[in-house]
Amino acid sequence: METGFGFGKQVDLEFDAAIDKVTADLQTEGFGVLSDIDVAAKMKEKLDKDMPRYRILGACNPALAYQAIGAVPDIGLLLPCNVLVREDDEGAVFVSFMDPQSVLSLVDHPDVGPLAGEVKSRLERVLAIL
C-alpha cells in the first residue's frame, strides 16, 4: 500500500499483536509512542457508531525531532509521525506509516529534507520487519 502521503502493508498478525509488534519495532529504530488514539472507541463513544478497530500511534524519535525543532520551531505542527494500525471488515490487519518526506516537504528549510529522509528510512526498516 502506498499513497502520496503514506506507505504500509497488510500484516499476518492479530490486531493487538500488530500494535505490540509495531511499537517494539519502532523502538529498535529509536522511536517511542507519544500518543495512542483509539478512533473506533471514540466513534462509538461520541457517535454511537461501530467500525473496525482503528488506532493511530504518534511515533517520535527524540533526537531527530529535536534537530527538526531546532531548525524550524513551528515544525511541531507536523509532528509526530503517525502510524496507523487498522482492521478491515473481514478482520485483515494493516499497518501504515505517514510519509515524513511528503509531509515535511511543506517546510522550506535546507536542514529538514535530510531529516525527513532519515526518518523515512527508519520507518521503512520497521515496515520491512513487520
C-alpha positions in Angstrom: 0.0 0.0 0.0 1.4 3.3 -1.0 -0.2 6.8 -1.3 1.2 10.2 -1.8 1.2 10.6 2.0 2.0 7.2 3.4 3.1 3.6 2.9 2.3 0.3 4.6 1.1 -3.2 4.2 -1.2 -5.9 5.4 0.4 -7.9 8.2 -0.2 -11.5 9.2 -0.9 -10.6 12.8 -3.9 -10.2 15.0 -4.8 -6.5 15.7 -3.4 -6.4 19.3 -0.3 -8.3 18.3 0.3 -5.8 15.4 0.1 -2.9 17.9 2.6 -4.6 20.2 5.0 -5.6 17.3 5.0 -2.2 15.6 5.6 -0.5 19.0 8.5 -2.8 19.7 9.9 -2.5 16.2 9.7 1.3 16.3 11.8 1.2 19.5 14.6 -0.6 17.6 14.8 2.5 15.3 14.8 4.9 18.2 11.1 5.8 18.2 8.7 5.9 21.1 4.9 6.2 21.0 3.8 9.5 22.4 0.2 9.1 21.8 -2.3 6.3 21.1 -5.7 7.3 19.7 -8.3 4.6 19.6 -10.5 6.1 16.8 -13.0 3.2 16.8 -13.6 3.6 20.5 -14.1 7.4 20.2 -16.6 6.9 17.3 -18.6 4.5 19.5 -18.4 6.9 22.4 -19.2 10.1 20.6 -21.4 9.0 17.7 -22.6 5.5 18.9 -21.1 4.2 15.6 -19.4 0.9 15.2 -16.4 0.5 13.0 -13.4 -2.0 12.7 -10.5 -1.4 15.1 -8.6 1.7 14.1 -5.7 3.2 16.1 -3.3 6.0 15.4 0.0 5.9 17.2 2.1 9.1 17.4 5.7 7.9 16.9 8.6 10.2 17.7 12.4 9.8 17.5 13.5 12.3 20.1 17.0 13.0 18.6 15.6 13.6 15.1 12.6 15.6 16.5 15.0 17.8 18.5 17.0 18.6 15.4 13.9 19.4 13.4 12.5 21.7 16.1 15.9 23.4 16.3 15.8 24.1 12.6 12.2 25.2 12.4 10.5 25.8 15.8 6.9 25.6 14.4 7.6 22.1 12.8 5.8 20.6 15.8 2.6 21.3 13.8 3.7 18.4 11.6 4.9 16.0 14.3 4.8 13.3 15.5 4.9 10.7 12.7 1.5 8.9 12.6 1.4 5.1 12.4 -2.0 3.6 11.6 -3.0 0.1 12.7 -6.4 -0.8 11.3 -8.6 -3.7 10.7 -10.9 -4.1 7.8 -14.4 -5.6 7.8 -13.0 -9.1 7.2 -10.5 -8.9 10.0 -7.4 -8.3 8.0 -4.9 -6.0 9.7 -2.9 -3.2 8.1 0.0 -1.1 9.4 0.7 2.2 7.6 3.1 5.0 8.2 2.8 8.7 7.4 5.5 9.5 4.8 7.7 12.1 6.5 9.2 13.3 3.2 5.8 14.1 1.8 4.6 15.9 4.9 7.8 17.7 5.7 8.1 18.8 2.1 5.8 21.6 3.2 8.7 23.0 5.2 11.1 25.2 3.2 14.3 24.7 5.2 17.5 23.1 4.0 18.0 21.0 7.2 14.6 19.4 7.1 14.8 17.4 3.9 17.7 15.2 5.1 16.0 14.7 8.5 12.8 13.6 6.7 14.8 11.2 4.6 16.4 9.7 7.7 13.0 9.3 9.4 11.5 7.7 6.3 14.4 5.2 6.1 13.9 4.2 9.7 10.2 3.8 9.2 10.7 1.7 6.1 13.0 -0.6 8.1 10.3 -1.0 10.6 7.8 -1.8 7.9 10.2 -4.4 6.4 10.4 -6.4 9.6 6.7 -6.4 10.4 
